[in-house]
Amino acid sequence: QAKRGRSISPPASRIRRPHMLTARSASRGLVLVTLLASTRAQPRRYSGRGGGGGGGAPYRRRAAGGPTRPATPRSRDDRGGRAVSYRREAAAGYDEWAEVDDGAAVVGDGGEYDGGEYLYGVSSVLCALQTGRRSATRLLLQDSMVLAKRKDAALVRTAERLAAEGGLPVSRVDKHSLNLLTRDRPHQGVVLQAEALGFEPMPLLPPPPSEGARAVWLALDEVSDPQNLGSLLRSALFLGAAGVLVSEKNSAPLTPAVSRASAGAMELLRVHSSRNLVRTLAAAREAGWLVAGAALEESTLPSQLDRERHTVLVLGSEGRGLRTS
């Protein structure tokens, strides 16, 4: 818009920078695909269409070294039921996003939908209903949904059928209500109210298999962005990883945003956690695992690794990468 010959632009604080693919993230993805593809394991198939994205948290920025100022609390976080804000912390010369829980409970719309969290997206909801790992309360469908015009109509009907077979109430609600419950995330008209998923503790990795194809575990050292975690889970499932292990501290929790970014892979994978990832990896190396960390400096090409040894691929956090101690 223009007024009296002057252009009007939004304040600089409201301009969001587009996500940029860095050399570090590109190399990590190449190593992941190369190692997991060499396992020769059959990829596991699951229902639903891929393509997560769109479910990231609304982060706020601040200059490194400046005062931390929490952003305006949102009405509901990814898990539903608690108000959150986001801040950025600077340490050791790099910036890291951190989620701040304001501790204020949020009352749901009329109390009818209080409790649990709200899983959204056709793929995530369908995979959750297929596995039955979550204790669900109800399935919410957009009342204005016209299945005849949707390419994923068969998947929506399958989700509705699975809910009915499991004795789960199916409610038709308006789009505005779904937007409120999911904080305007891309819910595709399908939302499942269910209990949250958590990490499964694993202080030690299982011993390397004595026979069979090469096994590859994916270890994530403080990956804190839900979009990155979801993308890695999606790739690990598709490429046939033996398992996924994350550090218990400073890792993104298993929220609906992660499930949406993983295209439902989070519902099918059991994500394990370790309280001391460094110690767990050291024990795995002594047990016979080949522990390889993705890095740019002084790196070894994936093709130079022993393709016969069972491997643990370690990826570092956004920003500083792998910890050295």
Disulfide bonds with the S-S distance in Angstrom:
none
